[in-house]
Amino acid sequence: MTALQTPAQQIRNIGFIAHIDAGKTTVTERVLYLTGRIRKVGGVDEGTTAMDWMPQEKERGITITAAATTAYWRDHQVNIIDTPGHVDFTAEVERSLRVLDGGIVVLDAVAGVQPQSETVWRQADTYNVPRICFVNKMDRVGASYERTIDSIRSRLKGNPVAVQVPMGAEDEFRGVVDLIEGQAIMYSDGRDDVGEPPELIPVPAEYEKTYHDYRHEMIEKIVETDETLLIKYLEGEDICADDLRSALRNATINRQLVPVLCGSAMRGKGIDPLLDAIICYLPSPLDVPAVEGTVPGTETVAIREPLDSEPLAALAFKVAVDPYVGRLVFLRIYSGKVESGAAVRNVTRGNRERMGRLLRMHANHREELPEITAGNICAAVGLKDTFTGDTICSDHKPLILEPPHFPEPVVSVAIEPATRADQDKLGEAMRKLSEEDPTFVVRFNDETGQTIISGMGELHLEVLVDRMRREFDVEARVGQPRVAYREAITKPVRIEGRFVRQTGGHGQYGHVWLEIEPQERGAGNSFVNGIAGGVIPRQYIPAVEAGVKQALDNGPLAGYPLVDVKVTLVDGTYHTVDSSEMAFRSAGMMAMRDGTRRAAPVLQEPVFEMEIVTPGEFLSEVLSDLGGRRAQIRSIEGLDDLQTVSAMIPLGETFAYTTALRSLTRGRASYTMEFRHYETVPENVLRSLTNVR
């Protein structure tokens, strides 16, 4: 069955999301093997998995870029995106969740809900993505199904409902009991890559009580979401498996319940019922609300149903450079259909493009398609001026879809070409990589003459520089990582800017009054034209705004960008002969630089939430070290001999922390970090930073 033949009702657009090392890629690998998409199961540690295809992924054993593929299970087409778990690559998760209809949250049965699991859960909430949970690694020492479900409830604030219970745990994990069908799914101990089907047996006697307890709890949760079933339940009638599945499907799609399953992807246990659950409980494109957009040039909301008969509406959610076919643009087709070679309109940028070839991707492998229909995900070649977040439509009834939103970069390094021959190649490499990755920002510092690249973390930038070397044959010298500080003001000011130059001929005259005031955190910068009565001619207003924006790039304290500032142009004067755009641009810049110095500026630094898991014997050393790094301890929780420390810590205090933690704990502790917010830098730290600068 091809994409052309698959009805939208039988399509599932799903993604595997979770904390790093929870086993997403291994689960994906098993899914691809069971569906016949691959012939041999690869391993993350060996660098042989189908979805981790980049050299950097194979070497590090982690997922870096979201990889797409398509598989078929029980006459359903499953479009899969395997997402990264490392916080540095959170943009890949963000853009994937924007276009997916359902998600599988993979959890470690030993660690339960981890920090990045919380992050992806919040991202899924943002885009209203229904999800199911798969408790992986049930064969590991310390695995606990009940504890993991409790952590879903307490840390994720979800409403989990177990639809399976494990038979055994750790090295005695043998299979699962299906609570809806009332049967056990038993796997042989030697089951690995041979594709041996599980054995379906009656529930073993030793699991009868567990089965009845969990089933009773499951039925109660399901009937609470369905009035008809609730009446039948209260009247003592039996509820059949089909009714339970139908009600649970509706509750999952409406995000009232989260079905929970378990297994061991490494041993191939529990993947078959997981695939069944994906088909049974996660929505098709027809089951989710029709996509909404705005009519270009208006605020009118337009709706597109996921039907081939509707006008084309597609969202570009990812751009990638393929060494064989060139620039690839990944699209989610929300409505309509498009043929290879068709002319389309990029509504976001207002230009026309030709779709070129349409491809269905399997990681870095390609399969050409003559056309793509509503509800599908594909890649297109030929869209030269389409970027992440752009909307592609037909000329008939265009609309603009909401793009994914990405966090601001928090780490910067200076970069320069190693040789003169690398100069042009470096610029081209950075341009292409910044097109691929919206969280990779390149800017030139006028004061220092340096090119600065910014990203989400040290690993993020390290991978990008490595890609420049391997993919673009560019050798570059990179400085030490620096924190992406920001500056802000804390009080409003009214300030005058006057630029007057008298020469032999025409002079230069620009005069403005600005009101500068702080805005709420995260509001961004804004410029308001408050001129009335034509005291400044209209043609000079954009020049004032340009001068204001240029001044915002370099704050008064240490030269970092100013954020969350509102600037209102309220008054000024002009000269009929000497005034010019350049003069008013300079006047706006001078007013801003003088005004921000008087507006009680402060320096802000990114603060991260850090979670450290350490053996109890090293807890005091870890806490002492954190105290010296300006960290604020939020909680300390103990589980057996392991202690989990949660703290808020400035990013500037975390560079090279991996080495320090290994030294303190003899290599036995681990930690994760996630960006939270910006905070004002203490006065003593500010002095040291400005002195260094």
PyMOL commands that set and color helices and strands:
alter all, ss='L'
color gray80, all
select helices_A, chain A and resi 8-10+24-34+55-60+87-99+115-126+145-155+170-172+205-223+227-234+241-253+271-281+422-436+458-472+538-552+581-598+616-627+651-653+657-665+683-692
alter helices_A, ss='H'
color red, helices_A
select strands_A, chain A and resi 11-17+67-73+76-82+102-108+131-136+160-162+164-167+175-178+183-186+199-201+258-262+291-294+301-304+313-322+326-335+338-339+343-346+351-354+358-362+365-369+371-372+377-381+391-393+400-401+411-417+441-445+450-455+476-478+482-483+486-488+493-501+508-518+526-529+565-573+602-615+632-639+642-650+670-680
alter strands_A, ss='S'
color yellow, strands_A
deselect
rebuild
show_as cartoon
